[in-house]
Amino acid sequence: MKLRYRIAARVINFIWRLLFGFRVNNRENIPEKGGVIVASNHLTNYDPLLVGAAIWKREAFFFAKEELFIINPFYSWLLKYFNAYKVSRMGIDKEAIRHTEKLLKKGLCVIMFPEGTRSLKGVLLNAKPGVGFIAARTNVPVIPAYIHGVNFSLIAQFLRKVKPRVIFGKPIYPDMFKGKIRERADAISQEIMQSIRALSEETRISMNHG
């Protein structure tokens, strides 16, 4: 792991805990080594940094829509600093898929968002087949993750009483799913979203009783 990455991820973790009361649950579900996909719900543009900070002991990579790299030079630099790589949303980006599979086969961690886009209302969307397809082809475990309590605006986040959390679920192993690659991909994607929904419900119940 690059030392600069680990320091930066740790700093983000600390700042979020200090300013917003950020919490991480079940971090122990993240394997210490080996290729792994962390599959999370998607609410804001800074979700990848938040999930990366939650698992700061492991260097993580993620792809971001190519439009984000041209917002401004600083934001583009920040994305690259935290191991983001471009993906086109115009059709299937085979180059981005190949790069993701290469990272996983090297034993690295990749953060992905099965919904394929942000949920502006916070409602979980149906999964796109991409994450399941990559998991089926690489046979690496998938760790479902649920982001709770984040806001589009950091100012609004500061004013909110709800503390942001990232909750990790139990691993999903692609080799448990049989059939052709498309069938396996669909089944894995559905299982991922079911796990994220379960984490969402568990979080809601715990918050109501907390």
C-alpha positions in Angstrom: 0.0 0.0 0.0 1.2 3.5 -0.8 2.0 5.3 2.5 0.5 8.5 1.2 -2.8 6.8 0.5 -3.0 5.2 3.9 -2.2 8.5 5.6 -4.8 10.4 3.5 -7.5 7.8 4.1 -6.8 7.8 7.8 -7.0 11.6 7.9 -10.4 11.6 6.1 -11.6 9.0 8.6 -10.5 11.2 11.5 -12.0 14.4 10.1 -15.3 12.7 9.5 -15.4 11.3 13.0 -14.5 14.6 14.5 -16.9 16.8 12.5 -19.8 14.5 11.8 -19.5 11.6 14.3 -18.7 9.1 11.5 -18.9 5.5 12.5 -17.9 2.2 10.9 -19.6 -1.1 11.7 -18.3 -4.7 11.0 -15.0 -3.6 9.5 -13.7 -7.0 10.4 -15.7 -8.4 7.5 -13.1 -6.9 5.1 -10.4 -9.5 4.4 -6.9 -8.3 5.2 -5.5 -9.4 1.9 -6.6 -10.8 -1.5 -8.8 -9.5 -4.2 -12.2 -8.3 -3.0 -15.1 -6.1 -4.2 -16.8 -3.8 -1.7 -20.2 -3.2 -3.1 -22.1 -0.3 -1.7 -25.3 1.8 -2.1 -24.6 5.1 -3.7 -25.8 8.5 -2.4 -23.2 11.2 -3.1 -20.1 11.9 -5.2 -17.9 11.5 -2.1 -19.2 8.0 -1.3 -16.0 6.3 -2.7 -13.8 8.4 -0.4 -16.1 7.7 2.6 -16.0 3.9 2.0 -12.2 4.1 1.3 -11.7 5.9 4.6 -13.8 3.3 6.4 -11.4 0.5 5.3 -8.3 2.7 5.5 -6.1 -0.3 6.4 -6.5 -1.5 2.8 -5.8 0.5 -0.3 -8.9 0.7 -2.4 -9.5 1.6 -6.1 -12.8 2.7 -7.7 -14.0 3.9 -11.0 -15.8 7.2 -11.5 -17.8 8.6 -14.4 -15.5 10.4 -16.7 -17.4 13.7 -16.4 -16.1 14.0 -12.8 -12.5 14.3 -14.0 -13.3 17.6 -15.8 -15.2 19.4 -13.1 -12.0 21.3 -12.1 -8.3 20.4 -11.9 -8.2 20.0 -8.2 -11.1 17.5 -8.1 -9.5 15.6 -11.0 -6.3 15.4 -9.0 -8.1 14.3 -5.8 -9.8 11.5 -7.7 -6.6 10.2 -9.1 -4.9 10.6 -5.7 -7.4 8.2 -4.3 -7.0 5.7 -7.1 -10.0 6.6 -9.2 -10.1 5.6 -12.8 -12.4 6.7 -15.6 -15.5 4.8 -16.8 -17.7 5.8 -19.6 -21.5 5.5 -19.0 -22.1 5.4 -22.8 -22.6 1.7 -23.3 -20.2 -1.0 -21.9 -16.7 0.3 -21.1 -14.7 -2.8 -21.8 -11.4 -1.0 -20.9 -12.7 -0.1 -17.4 -13.9 -3.7 -16.9 -10.6 -5.1 -17.9 -8.7 -2.7 -15.6 -11.0 -3.7 -12.7 -10.5 -7.4 -13.3 -6.7 -6.8 -13.5 -6.7 -5.1 -10.1 -8.8 -7.8 -8.5 -6.5 -10.6 -9.9 -3.6 -8.7 -8.4 -5.2 -9.2 -5.0 -6.4 -5.6 -4.6 -9.6 -4.1 -3.3 -12.1 -2.3 -5.6 -15.1 -0.3 -4.4 -18.1 -0.6 -6.7 -21.7 0.7 -6.7 -24.2 -2.0 -8.0 -26.9 0.6 -8.7 -24.7 2.3 -11.3 -25.8 5.8 -10.3 -26.6 7.9 -7.2 -30.0 7.5 -5.6 -31.1 11.1 -5.2 -33.9 10.2 -2.8 -31.9 7.6 -0.8 -34.1 4.7 -2.0 -32.2 1.6 -3.0 -32.3 1.0 -6.7 -32.1 -2.3 -8.6 -28.6 -3.6 -9.4 -27.0 -3.3 -12.8 -25.3 -6.5 -14.0 -21.8 -5.0 -13.9 -20.7 -5.9 -10.4 -22.1 -9.4 -10.6 -20.4 -9.9 -14.0 -17.0 -8.9 -12.7 -17.4 -10.9 -9.5 -18.4 -14.0 -11.6 -15.4 -13.6 -13.9 -12.8 -13.1 -11.1 -14.3 -15.2 -8.4 -13.3 -12.8 -5.7 -15.6 -12.3 -2.6 -18.0 -9.4 -2.5 -18.5 -7.5 0.7 -21.9 -5.6 0.7 -21.8 -2.2 2.4 -24.5 0.2 3.4 -23.9 4.0 3.7 -26.3 5.6 6.1 -26.9 9.2 7.1 -24.9 11.1 4.5 -26.0 14.4 2.8 -25.2 15.9 -0.6 -23.9 19.0 1.1 -21.2 18.9 3.7 -22.6 22.0 5.3 -26.0 20.2 5.6 -24.1 17.2 6.9 -22.6 19.2 9.7 -26.0 20.5 10.7 -27.7 17.1 10.7 -28.3 15.1 13.9 -27.9 11.8 12.1 -24.3 10.4 12.3 -23.0 9.0 9.0 -22.1 5.3 9.1 -20.7 2.7 6.8 -21.9 -0.9 7.7 -20.3 -3.9 6.2 -22.1 -7.2 5.6 -20.9 -10.8 5.4 -18.9 -11.9 2.3 -20.7 -13.2 -0.8 -18.7 -15.9 -2.6 -19.3 -16.0 -6.4 -18.5 -19.7 -6.6 -21.7 -20.5 -4.7 -23.7 -19.5 -7.8 -23.9 -22.0 -10.6 -24.9 -21.6 -14.3 -23.7 -19.7 -17.3 -21.8 -16.4 -16.7 -24.9 -14.2 -17.4 -27.1 -16.3 -15.0 -24.4 -16.2 -12.3 -23.9 -12.4 -12.8 -27.6 -11.7 -12.4 -27.9 -13.9 -9.3 -24.8 -12.4 -7.7 -26.1 -8.8 -8.4 -29.4 -9.7 -6.9 -27.8 -11.2 -3.8 -25.7 -8.1 -3.3 -28.7 -5.8 -3.3 -30.6 -8.1 -1.0 -27.7 -8.0 1.4 -27.5 -4.2 1.2 -31.3 -4.0 1.8 -30.9 -6.2 4.8 -28.2 -4.0 6.2 -30.4 -1.0 5.6 -33.3 -2.6 7.5 -31.0 -3.7 10.4 -29.6 -0.1 10.6 -33.1 1.4 10.7 -34.2 -1.0 13.5 -31.0 -0.3 15.5 -31.4 3.5 15.1 -35.1 3.3 16.2 -34.1 1.4 19.3 -30.9 3.3 19.9 
